[in-house]
Each structure stands twice: as structure tokens, then as C-alpha cells.
Amino acid sequence: MTLAPVLAASGSAGPEEARFDETYRGRRIVGDRYDAQRSGDAYSGAWHVTVDGRPLHLMRRADGSWMTMVDHYRSYPTVLAAARAAVDELGPTARLGVPHGGGGHMDDSGTPGGRKGAERDHGSGVHA
């Protein structure tokens, strides 16, 4: 099977640490798992991840893997692996967008909701 070496090289899909903070390819990636801060609420198991201080939107798939809004066609075994892949996809200069809630708001980018960078084409809605 051709995927076996790739999966083995990507590391274990076991339990993740509650927090990570690293520099990867010159970008600062920080992640905090909500249940590490609060227990028993609706956010348990959710993550807050930023790349260079900008939020990276993540979704958990039914099989337990993770995807990002930067590249929602691939799955990754851990949140950190997904964040690193987003950095790879962004390249050295692109930045994550910063949605401002829409509602017709325009900012200096000239786009509704202030979306910039790799997430500019991802408005609100469900992504399968």
C-alpha cells in the first residue's frame, strides 16, 4: 500500500497534548485545547489554533481526523499536523484571513467581512 509510509511518517494519531506553541517554517503556531481550560461544557475537545496570531479554523471529521479551511480536501491525524499543513499551503507570504462577522462590513482589503489571504473564498456555511 503506497500510503503506509506516509501515515507511519506522520506520527501517531493517539492523544494530543493540551497545548502546543512552536515555530514551523518561520510561522508561529499556537494551539490550546478548550477542555484543558474548561471541563464539561459544549466546547470540550475543541481547539483554538492560531498561525502568526490569526485564527486557523479547524473541523473534526467523523473518523477523528482534522481538516482546515485552508485545505478542506485533506485530513490530518492531529491538530498540529493540520496546522503545519496549513502553513505549508500558505507558503512564506500569505496570511490567514480575519473574518469580521460579515454584515456588509468592508475593511481595507475591500472584501466583505474583511476576509483576506487563503480563507478569503470561504464564507460562512457548512463545509463537507
N, C-alpha and C positions, 0 to 999 in steps of 0.2 A: 504494500500500500504506500503510495507516494506521500501521503500526509503524515505518516507516523513520525518521520524525523522532525518535521516542523512542530508537531504537537509536543514531542518529547523535549525539543529545544526551548519551547515557550515556558516551561516550568509547570509546576503542579497547579491544578485547579482547586486545591484544598482551601482551608480557611485563610482569609486575608487578615493582615494586621488592621487595627482600627484607625491608623493614621499613616500617611507617608508624606514625605517632603524631600524632593530630590531635584537636581538639575540634570536634564536629559537633553542632549544636543543643544545646549545653550539656553534652554527654556526651563523655567521653574514650574514644577508640577507639585501641587499640594492637594491631598485628599483627606477628608475626615468622614468616617462612617457615623451616621446620626445615632445609631444605637450605642455607640461608645460614649455619647454625651447624654442621651435620654433613653430610658427603657420603657417598654410597654406602650408606646404611642404609635400613631399612624405612620411615622417616618422611620420606624425601626427597620434597619437593613439598608436604608437609602444612603447615598453618598453625596457629599458636596465636594466637587473637584474643580480646581482652577488651573489654568495654564497662563503664566505671567499675570496672575491676578484677575483673569477674566474667566467666567464660569464655563465649564465644559458640560454640556448636557448629556447625560447617560441614561440608558434604559436597560433594565434587566430582561433578558429573553426567557421564555418558558423553560428552556433547558438549563438555565442557571448562568449562561454566559452573558457577556456585556457588549453593548454597541454604543457608539457615539453618534451625535448628529452630524459630525464632520464626515463620517463614512458609515452610513447605516446599512451597508450591504455586507459587512463583515462582523463576525463575532469574536470575542476575546475571552480567555478563561478567567481573567481578573480585571478589576477596575484599573489597576496600574498598567497592565498590558494594553488596555483600551486607550488610556491617556497617552501612553508612549506612541501608539499607532496614530493617534490624532496629531501629535507633534510631528511625526514623520510625514503625514498627509499635508499639514500646514506648510512645511518647508521652513526655511530660515527667516522669511519676512512676513508672511501672512499672519494675521491675528484673529482670534475668535471674536465673533460679534457680541454686542451687548444690547439685547433687546430692552426696550423701554416701555413695554406694555402695549404698543400699537396705538390704536385710537386716533390714527391720523397724525400722530406726533412725528415731526421731521427734525432731524438734527443736522449737524454739519456735514454728514455723509450724503444728505439728500435722499435718503431712503426712508420709507415709512417705518416707524418703530425704531429707527436708529440702528438697524442691523448692518453689520459690516463683516468683512472677512469671509471665512469659509462657511459660516452659518447664515449668510445673508439671504439665501434662497429657501430657507426652512422657516416658514411662518408657523403660526400656531396650528395645531391639528394633530391627528393621530398618524404616527408613522409605523407601518407594519414591518 
